[in-house]
């Protein structure tokens, strides 16, 4: 280890020790010597040497967690696989951030990932910038790429009908995607593309501050819940996400191929409506 690395490590350990988070390791030779020194000492002293140091409780993670609805003794059916935050990790919220600033940071000619090679337009997002409900999809399709607006094709029209059935209009909610450029042939976004583009989605959600986030399809849910498990494991359940409630349901494009699943999605949307105090649109 070079001197710079050693200095950084020593500073980190001193800072952690000031917070009462040490010790991080035990020197076995020192511990063995301590045990030899107390051989034959009163039992209470030996117990003090053998008793491990109790660490303070871990900080609460800012990652999403399942909303408990079962007794504590029973394990949840699904829990997001989110790692604990680093000691120095902040909430990552940008002070004074706005949707206009995020759009400007992306820029009109983004080339950060390979999706830019075949796109026509960057599809940023649309709707109420202070919406209580945000819908998040996976990525733009052909119609969205041509018009520069999310969910305007066949799946988008179905989403509009779903929103109106909830007693809302498209202008009442906010709609966006995990990636802002169309994947070729409407394939799923790849991991490197998601890793590059999803921070802009996180910023959008922080700025809007919705009460409910509805993930449309597995890609959006897996990105926000930090999991690789299939959507059937957690569809229709609420999770905490940075002050909002997050729920995942099937993507409208899936419903076009599997109409029988519309009933399941409507049940999920009814849970959202109950949380927001909405009444369904009268037919």
PEQUI-V921667 format. One line per field, one symbol per residue. phi: phi as a letter, one per 40 degrees, with the letter a starting at -180 (. if undefined). burial: b if it has 9 or more other ideal C-beta (glycine too) atoms within 8 Angstrom, else e. A space follows every 10 residues. Layout:
phi->???
burial->???
//
This chain:
phi->.ccccccccc cccccccccg ccccabcccc cccccccccg cddccccccc cccccccccc ccccbcccbb dccccccabd ccccccdbcc cgcccgcacc ccdcccgcbc bcbccccbcb bcbciahccb ccbbbbbcac bccccccgbc fbcdcccccd ccccccgbbd ccbbbabcbc bccdffcccc dcccccccdc cdcdccccgc cbbbccgcdc cccccfabcc cccbdgbcbc afgbbbbbac cdcccccbdc cccccccccc ccccccgcbc ccc
burial->eeeeebeebe eebeebbeee beeeeeeeee beebbeebee eeeebbeebe eeeeeeeeee bebbbbbeee eeeeeeebeb ebeebeeeee eeeeeebebe bbeeebeeeb eebebbeebe ebbbbbbeee bebbbbbbbb bebbbeebeb bbbebbbbbb ebbbbbbbeb ebbbbbbbbb bbbeeeeebe eebbeebbeb bbbbbbbbeb ebbbbbbebb bbbbbbbeee beebbbbbbb bbebbbbbbb bbbbbbeeee beebbbbbbb bbbebbebeb eee
//
